[in-house]
Amino acid sequence: MADLIQYYGTGRRKSSIARVFLRPAAANSLSTARKLKSTSSRRNSAPRSPLARHRRYRRDLRRAHHGSRRRHHGQADAVKLGIARALMEFNPELRKALKAENLVTRDSRGKERKKYGQKGARARFQFSKR
């Protein structure tokens, strides 16, 4: 049996982790383990942006992501980074073009911790003078 050729990339953002596999194009061009909600235009365009800019590398995309249940922007950005990393594994010469579009950099911002004596990370309990 022939070996399956695939390229793997991991993307992370906030608490989201995306595993992306690029395979040679088949009849099915995009299949997902879990679909992103399609209410925002950013969510629709963000995951496919690295592939859209490099159309000549037409590949079959399989992705599975988890984490960040309420905020789907984190999932979209994680998938975008995973696609960029898989494309760089496929063709290392794409790194310069992807880096120019800020698709290679991992955004390290995360959730700020809740402090003691406060309601949240920055929110205080209500203060009353009387």
N, C-alpha and C positions, 0 to 999 in steps of 0.2 A: 504494500500500500504506500502511496506517495506521502511524503511528509508535508504537513500543513505549514505553509509559510505565513507567519504572522509577526507583527511588531507590537511591542507592549509599551505602554506609558502610564505612569501613575500621576494623578493630579490631586492636589490638596488645597483646600481653602476653608478657613474657619474650622468647623468640625466635619466638613464634607471630605470624603475620599472617593475618587473615581478611578476605576480600572478600565483602561481603554485598549482595545485590540484592533489593529488595522490588518486587514487581510486583502488579498487580491480581489478586485471587483467581481461580483457575481450578479445574478439577476436582482437580488435584494441589496439595495445600496445602503440602507440604514436600518439596523434592528437594535432594539434596546432591551435591556433587562427590566428597566423601570423608566417610564416616560417622564420628562419634565413637564410641569404645568405650563400651558401655553397662553397665559394671560398677559404677559409682557413681551414687548418686541425685543427687549434685551435678552430675555431668556431664550427666545427662539433663535436669534442670530449668534449669540455668544458661543454656544458649543460647537457650531459648525464653522466658525470664522477661520480657523487655521486651514481647514480643508477647502473652504470656498476660495481662499486666496491662492491656493496651489492646486488648481483643478487638474493639471496634467497628471498628478499623482492620484488618479481615481482609485479609491480603495473602498472596501467594505468595512464599515465601522460597527464594532460591537462594544457596548459600554455597560457597566454596572456601577452604580454609585449608591452610597448610603451616608447617613449623617445629615445634620442641618435640616431637620424635618419641616420647620416652618418657613425658613428662608430659602427659596429656590435659587437665589442669586449665587449663593455659595456653591451649590451643586453645579450650576452652569459654568462658573469660573473654574471649578475643579475639573470638569470635563474638558474645557478649553485648554487647560494646562496639560492634561493627559494626552490630548490629540497632538499638541505641539511636541511633546516629548517622544511620542510614538513616531511622528514624522521625522524627527531628528535621528532616531534609531534607524529608520528606513533609509534616509539620505542625510548624512552629516553636513552636506553643503547647504542644507536649508536653514541651518542654525543662524546664519547671519541675517537672512531675510526675516525669520521669525523673531529674532532679537530686536530688529529695527521696529517691529510692530508691537513690542512689549508683550509677547506671548510666552516667553521663556521664563520670566521672573515669577517666582512664587510669592504671593502676597502673604506676609507673615503676621498680619494683624489678626488678633483673636479676640475673644470675649474678655472684658476686664472683670476681675474678680470682685465679688461683693465684700465690702469692708464691714467690720464689726461696728456696732453703734450707728449704723446707717441702714436705710431701707433697701438700697441697692448699691451698685458700683459708685454712682455719683449722687443719687437721690438721697436726701436726708429725711428724717422723720419730721413731721410738721411741728413748727416752733410756735409756742403760745406765750405771750408776755404775762397774761393774767389767767 
